[in-house]
Amino acid sequence: MKFLKKTLPFILINILISALTVLAVLFIWDRVQQKKLSLQTPPIATQPVQNTTSNPEETNKQTASKAPLASNFDDVDVSIELVSGFGDLNLEYLIIKNKGDTKFSLQDWSLRGSEQKSIPIESDIMLNPGGSLKIYSKEGTDSALTLYLNSQQAYWKSGITVTLRDPNQVERARYEIP
């Protein structure tokens, strides 16, 4: 008890001085940062805006509608750009990119790993010129940029080759997973 009476005032003084020091440092740092921010000039537009549409989806629709639709799959130039998160259903996805000048639907296309049966793409998503599509193995809701295969297990693993086939089962792209 005697020890507590002797040390308690020193402990309280130490806590008070520490709190005041932290507050002083934060106050000074905040003042310096505000001065730095006030010295910065706002960015200036260097190019005129060519598109007056404020809705990005509207802009994408306008651009996509100008691209010709592939009349046959020989006109299609597509690649598998990346397979990531392989082996883990929650992380696993691949990216398909249209490298050509024509748009096409992925309806009835399929993916295949070197050890697997064909995995059908059951969506009529249009892949526009220069556009990409992220395809997840896990369950989810499809969107314009993302497709879900709704699998219960991971499809891809290291060492296999993933192929993308058109509705005629002609291989259009391949990617070897390292």
JOLIN-V669180 format. One record per residue. N is the residue number from 1. D_LAST is the distance of its C-alpha to the last C-alpha in whole Angstrom. Layout:
n=[N & N]
d_last=[D_LAST & D_LAST]
This chain:
n=[1 & 2 & 3 & 4 & 5 & 6 & 7 & 8 & 9 & 10 & 11 & 12 & 13 & 14 & 15 & 16 & 17 & 18 & 19 & 20 & 21 & 22 & 23 & 24 & 25 & 26 & 27 & 28 & 29 & 30 & 31 & 32 & 33 & 34 & 35 & 36 & 37 & 38 & 39 & 40 & 41 & 42 & 43 & 44 & 45 & 46 & 47 & 48 & 49 & 50 & 51 & 52 & 53 & 54 & 55 & 56 & 57 & 58 & 59 & 60 & 61 & 62 & 63 & 64 & 65 & 66 & 67 & 68 & 69 & 70 & 71 & 72 & 73 & 74 & 75 & 76 & 77 & 78 & 79 & 80 & 81 & 82 & 83 & 84 & 85 & 86 & 87 & 88 & 89 & 90 & 91 & 92 & 93 & 94 & 95 & 96 & 97 & 98 & 99 & 100 & 101 & 102 & 103 & 104 & 105 & 106 & 107 & 108 & 109 & 110 & 111 & 112 & 113 & 114 & 115 & 116 & 117 & 118 & 119 & 120 & 121 & 122 & 123 & 124 & 125 & 126 & 127 & 128 & 129 & 130 & 131 & 132 & 133 & 134 & 135 & 136 & 137 & 138 & 139 & 140 & 141 & 142 & 143 & 144 & 145 & 146 & 147 & 148 & 149 & 150 & 151 & 152 & 153 & 154 & 155 & 156 & 157 & 158 & 159 & 160 & 161 & 162 & 163 & 164 & 165 & 166 & 167 & 168 & 169 & 170 & 171 & 172 & 173 & 174 & 175 & 176 & 177 & 178]
d_last=[68 & 70 & 66 & 65 & 68 & 68 & 64 & 63 & 65 & 62 & 59 & 60 & 61 & 58 & 56 & 58 & 57 & 54 & 54 & 56 & 53 & 50 & 52 & 54 & 50 & 49 & 52 & 51 & 48 & 48 & 51 & 49 & 46 & 49 & 50 & 47 & 46 & 49 & 49 & 46 & 47 & 45 & 43 & 45 & 43 & 43 & 42 & 44 & 43 & 43 & 42 & 45 & 43 & 42 & 40 & 36 & 36 & 39 & 38 & 34 & 37 & 39 & 36 & 34 & 37 & 38 & 35 & 35 & 34 & 32 & 35 & 32 & 28 & 29 & 29 & 26 & 23 & 20 & 17 & 14 & 13 & 11 & 10 & 10 & 12 & 10 & 12 & 15 & 18 & 19 & 17 & 14 & 15 & 14 & 16 & 17 & 20 & 23 & 23 & 26 & 30 & 31 & 30 & 29 & 29 & 26 & 29 & 28 & 24 & 21 & 18 & 16 & 13 & 13 & 15 & 17 & 20 & 21 & 21 & 24 & 24 & 27 & 28 & 30 & 29 & 29 & 26 & 28 & 28 & 25 & 25 & 22 & 21 & 19 & 19 & 19 & 18 & 21 & 25 & 27 & 29 & 28 & 29 & 29 & 25 & 24 & 23 & 23 & 22 & 24 & 22 & 23 & 20 & 16 & 15 & 11 & 9 & 6 & 6 & 8 & 9 & 11 & 14 & 17 & 21 & 24 & 27 & 28 & 25 & 24 & 20 & 20 & 16 & 13 & 9 & 6 & 4 & 0]
